[in-house]
Amino acid sequence: MAERRDDRLWVEGVERAASSRFLLLDSDGQAFARSDDDAPEWMSPTMRSERFGDIPATFLGIAADAAWFALVVDEAQADLFTTLTGSRRVSLREAGLVFSAFDAGLFAFAKGITHWQRQTRFCSQCGAPTLVVAAGHRVQCTNPDGAHMHFPRTDAAIIVIVEDGDRCLLGRQRGWPAGRYSTLAGFIEPGESLEDAVRREVREESGIEVLHATYHSSQPWPLPASLMVGFTATAKTRKIHLRDDELEDARWFTVDDIVNGMASGDLGVPPPLSVSYRLIEHWLGLRGVSLDELIASAPPRG
């Protein structure tokens, strides 16, 4: 409904509609889940007008014959909402595992755009305070001499599974849970193509040169504002050379290495909500192995 965001009277009208729902986020970007279910605790227009009417709402859109909004509340207001509803706070990472795809998607949308609003309180051109307009989707500089307009931004990053015949390259960062390995990733630099970023990041992190980089899939990653663009790539060289400031470890894994490592509990992979999981799942699936089944049969990890 981008064409209606500037229609203030229309937006105010749908805010009051009985079918509309508001997703609350606290100052840390957490949402509120029902105490008895893995689903958001939506706020009704009635509760919004009676208890939270002075908080501006961000219009997310129309779906399932209802309008959906986001509200960011302070700590006192968050405590009030939990008292009124009995809800519990939930992070986006947790919600991505337990909410429905629709609910998790709305949460991701709300978290991403409200984070951008908080980060754009002053004009980057002149330093003047800004004003949120277009139902939350633009920020207007208040300096009458410039009146610069600011729009939401997303920082693109690549993530890639590199293969060399019957092996794939996985690495781990310091501070990860013991035994967890994942695909390599990094942000795109100015003037770089996606494919160039794949080649550079893999070389910087592991010393491996890659040949072909092929797009696989993408995933919004609003933690706080990224888009992960997934690739598969073919290795040109095989000798791993780690830089001190990049990965703690990187290894070539065969299918058997992954199967046996997960069965013993010595190897862990990223959670299913991540695009890295899907890249590993894709690589194993081409070799007749189901990552979902490996996860289901693996022993619990601490």
Secondary structure, DSSP 8 states (H G I E B T S, - for coil): -GGGTT-HHHHHHHHHSTT-EEEEE-TTS-EEE-TTSSSB--B-HHHHHHHSTTS--EEEEEETTEEEEEEE--HHHHHHHHHHH--EEE-HHHHHHHS-HHHHHHHHHHHHHHHHHHHTSB-TTT--BEEEEGGGTEEEE--TTT--EE----EEEEEEEEEETTEEEEEE-TTS-TTB-B-EEEE--TT--HHHHHHHHHHHHH---EEEEEEEEEEEETTTTEEEEEEEEEES-------TTS-SEEEEEEHHHHHHHHHHTS-B---TTSHHHHHHHHHHHTTT--HHHHHHHS----
